[in-house]
Amino acid sequence: MKRKKYERKHWGNTTREEIEKEHYPIYWEVTDGEIIIENRRGEKLSKHHLVYTTEITFIQERIGECDYSGEICCV
């Protein structure tokens, strides 16, 4: 099965459920001042990945509350 390539903020014909099944839960942490997000298989997501761009604001809010790692279970 060929993997779908997501573009920033473009869901196309992909449903939320498909994205959650493919990538979630995701894990994030701040390492050397950089936010690292990994999908359920431990693959690092690029800063242009749909899930990264969707979750980055929430993660930045958590960092503002002094959380430097965590898990997000769904969109």
N, CA, C and O of each residue as an XYZ file, in Angstrom:
300
protein
N       0.844     -1.184      0.000
C       0.000      0.000      0.000
C       0.881      1.237      0.000
O       1.786      1.362      0.825
N       0.623      2.129     -0.904
C       1.397      3.362     -1.007
C       0.945      4.348      0.058
O      -0.252      4.569      0.247
N       1.905      4.935      0.748
C       1.571      5.915      1.790
C       1.136      7.230      1.179
O       1.634      7.651      0.134
N       0.205      7.863      1.848
C      -0.253      9.169      1.413
C       0.728     10.225      1.896
O       1.236     10.133      3.014
N       0.995     11.203      1.085
C       1.864     12.305      1.480
C       0.982     13.498      1.822
O       0.184     13.946      0.999
N       1.128     14.001      3.024
C       0.315     15.116      3.468
C       1.072     16.414      3.262
O       2.292     16.472      3.412
N       0.339     17.437      2.921
C       0.914     18.762      2.818
C       0.380     19.595      3.970
O      -0.634     19.250      4.578
N       1.055     20.679      4.265
C       0.670     21.530      5.381
C      -0.804     21.914      5.300
O      -1.261     22.498      4.317
N      -1.537     21.567      6.363
C      -2.945     21.912      6.522
C      -3.827     21.412      5.373
O      -4.906     21.961      5.150
N      -3.394     20.393      4.647
C      -4.196     19.854      3.559
C      -4.577     18.420      3.887
O      -3.729     17.527      3.873
N      -5.825     18.205      4.176
C      -6.288     16.868      4.521
C      -6.716     16.104      3.285
O      -6.748     14.874      3.297
N      -7.050     16.826      2.204
C      -7.485     16.159      0.988
C      -8.671     15.249      1.277
O      -9.611     15.646      1.965
N      -8.626     14.028      0.752
C      -9.701     13.063      0.955
C      -9.466     12.201      2.188
O     -10.227     11.268      2.445
N      -8.433     12.499      2.942
C      -8.093     11.705      4.120
C      -8.944     12.145      5.299
O      -9.063     13.337      5.580
N      -9.532     11.182      5.984
C     -10.375     11.505      7.128
C      -9.541     11.601      8.405
O      -8.415     11.107      8.469
N     -10.107     12.236      9.398
C      -9.450     12.339     10.695
C      -9.159     10.955     11.266
O      -8.098     10.723     11.845
N     -10.097     10.051     11.098
C      -9.918      8.695     11.613
C      -8.728      7.994     10.966
O      -7.981      7.286     11.641
N      -8.548      8.188      9.665
C      -7.405      7.586      8.968
C      -6.086      8.149      9.479
O      -5.116      7.413      9.657
N      -6.056      9.448      9.712
C      -4.832     10.086     10.219
C      -4.535      9.591     11.620
O      -3.385      9.288     11.939
N      -5.559      9.505     12.464
C      -5.352      9.010     13.830
C      -4.855      7.565     13.818
O      -3.948      7.220     14.575
N      -5.429      6.730     12.980
C      -5.011      5.327     12.904
C      -3.566      5.204     12.428
O      -2.828      4.338     12.898
N      -3.165      6.054     11.509
C      -1.822      6.011     10.935
C      -0.751      6.548     11.883
O       0.347      5.994     11.942
N      -1.051      7.616     12.627
C       0.001      8.335     13.351
C      -0.139      8.373     14.871
O       0.873      8.461     15.567
N      -1.335      8.311     15.399
C      -1.550      8.528     16.837
C      -1.514      7.228     17.613
O      -1.854      6.183     17.059
N      -1.115      7.253     18.877
C      -0.721      8.435     19.643
C       0.636      8.951     19.170
O       1.467      8.192     18.669
N       0.842     10.251     19.339
C       2.145     10.838     19.034
C       2.827     11.200     20.347
O       2.178     11.411     21.371
N       4.127     11.265     20.288
C       4.941     11.589     21.462
C       5.811     12.777     21.112
O       6.336     12.865     20.002
N       5.964     13.695     22.062
C       6.773     14.877     21.795
C       7.667     15.173     22.980
O       7.380     14.798     24.117
N       8.765     15.860     22.677
C       9.683     16.312     23.721
C      10.504     17.471     23.187
O      10.654     17.651     21.978
N      11.027     18.243     24.109
C      11.923     19.332     23.753
C      13.341     18.830     23.989
O      13.700     18.461     25.107
N      14.144     18.820     22.929
C      15.522     18.371     23.008
C      16.413     19.450     22.410
O      16.251     19.818     21.247
N      17.353     19.957     23.202
C      18.266     21.019     22.751
C      17.510     22.195     22.141
O      17.935     22.757     21.132
N      16.387     22.564     22.757
C      15.609     23.716     22.312
C      14.738     23.456     21.094
O      14.108     24.384     20.586
N      14.686     22.225     20.613
C      13.892     21.887     19.434
C      12.756     20.948     19.837
O      12.944     20.055     20.662
N      11.580     21.156     19.252
C      10.442     20.288     19.529
C      10.506     19.090     18.582
O      10.476     19.248     17.361
N      10.594     17.905     19.155
C      10.654     16.672     18.393
C       9.312     15.963     18.563
O       8.864     15.739     19.688
N       8.666     15.607     17.441
C       7.405     14.876     17.485
C       7.612     13.562     16.742
O       8.104     13.538     15.615
N       7.223     12.463     17.401
C       7.320     11.136     16.796
C       5.935     10.513     16.731
O       5.109     10.720     17.620
N       5.687      9.745     15.672
C       4.401      9.071     15.566
C       4.415      7.778     16.359
O       5.381      7.486     17.064
N       3.362      7.014     16.249
C       3.191      5.794     17.052
C       4.278      4.762     16.814
O       4.525      3.918     17.675
N       4.933      4.815     15.660
C       5.996      3.860     15.351
C       7.385      4.407     15.679
O       8.391      3.769     15.371
N       7.441      5.570     16.296
C       8.716      6.161     16.668
C       9.405      6.905     15.541
O      10.586      7.235     15.653
N       8.691      7.177     14.456
C       9.253      7.911     13.324
C       9.134      9.411     13.584
O       8.059      9.910     13.917
N      10.244     10.115     13.430
C      10.265     11.564     13.635
C       9.500     12.243     12.498
O       9.729     11.950     11.325
N       8.584     13.156     12.859
C       7.804     13.876     11.863
C       8.506     15.176     11.483
O       9.058     15.868     12.338
N       8.478     15.499     10.196
C       9.089     16.747      9.741
C       8.210     17.924     10.169
O       7.036     17.748     10.495
N       8.783     19.103     10.163
C       8.040     20.301     10.560
C       6.948     20.660      9.560
O       6.104     21.506      9.856
N       6.944     20.039      8.389
C       5.924     20.310      7.374
C       4.848     19.235      7.335
O       3.912     19.325      6.541
N       4.969     18.230      8.174
C       4.003     17.131      8.212
C       2.676     17.626      8.768
O       2.653     18.481      9.653
N       1.584     17.100      8.259
C       0.243     17.508      8.679
C       0.047     17.409     10.185
O      -0.480     18.336     10.801
N       0.459     16.310     10.779
C       0.271     16.126     12.218
C       1.118     17.136     12.997
O       0.652     17.683     13.997
N       2.336     17.387     12.563
C       3.210     18.356     13.237
C       2.557     19.731     13.219
O       2.460     20.387     14.256
N       2.111     20.167     12.049
C       1.536     21.510     11.946
C       0.205     21.620     12.681
O      -0.174     22.703     13.129
N      -0.503     20.501     12.805
C      -1.774     20.496     13.522
C      -1.557     20.608     15.025
O      -2.323     21.291     15.705
N      -0.548     19.962     15.549
C      -0.349     19.860     16.998
C       0.627     20.869     17.589
O       0.675     21.007     18.811
N       1.399     21.574     16.785
C       2.483     22.409     17.307
C       1.977     23.508     18.244
O       2.638     23.802     19.240
N       0.843     24.114     17.960
C       0.327     25.177     18.831
C      -0.027     24.614     20.205
O       0.300     25.220     21.225
N      -0.692     23.462     20.237
C      -1.024     22.832     21.509
C       0.245     22.508     22.304
O       0.306     22.742     23.511
N       1.237     21.980     21.630
C       2.500     21.630     22.294
C       3.181     22.882     22.839
O       3.698     22.862     23.956
N       3.190     23.962     22.077
C       3.791     25.208     22.547
C       3.071     25.731     23.791
O       3.710     26.288     24.684
N       1.761     25.560     23.860
C       1.021     25.951     25.060
C       1.459     25.107     26.258
O       1.618     25.628     27.362
N       1.651     23.817     26.043
C       2.109     22.927     27.124
C       3.505     23.333     27.591
O       3.788     23.308     28.789
N       4.365     23.701     26.671
C       5.712     24.139     27.037
C       5.627     25.400     27.889
O       6.392     25.564     28.840
N       4.695     26.292     27.549
C       4.475     27.501     28.334
C       4.054     27.195     29.767
O       4.243     28.016     30.665
N       3.487     26.017     29.974
C       3.087     25.585     31.317
C       4.156     24.685     31.953
O       3.891     23.978     32.926
N       5.357     24.727     31.389
C       6.528     23.997     31.906
C       6.458     22.480     31.725
O       7.068     21.745     32.501
N       5.731     22.001     30.724
C       5.771     20.584     30.339
C       6.745     20.491     29.163
O       6.633     21.246     28.197
N       7.690     19.571     29.249
C       8.706     19.465     28.205
C       8.678     18.140     27.469
O       9.581     17.846     26.685
N       7.647     17.332     27.712
C       7.429     16.096     26.949
C       6.004     15.661     27.207
O       5.384     16.074     28.187
N       5.479     14.814     26.310
C       4.122     14.338     26.512
C       3.637     13.434     25.419
O       4.374     13.090     24.495
N       2.370     13.046     25.535
C       1.704     12.163     24.593
C       0.380     12.798     24.212
O      -0.320     13.349     25.062
N       0.036     12.721     22.932
C      -1.262     13.193     22.438
C      -1.925     11.979     21.793
O      -1.356     11.348     20.902
N      -3.129     11.663     22.251
C      -3.775     10.421     21.809
C      -4.647     10.566     20.581
O      -4.870      9.578     19.881
N      -5.150     11.760     20.287
C      -5.988     11.936     19.101
C      -6.005     13.393     18.666
O      -5.577     14.279     19.406
N      -6.510     13.635     17.444
C      -6.560     14.981     16.883
C      -7.526     15.815     17.677
O      -7.721     16.992     17.373
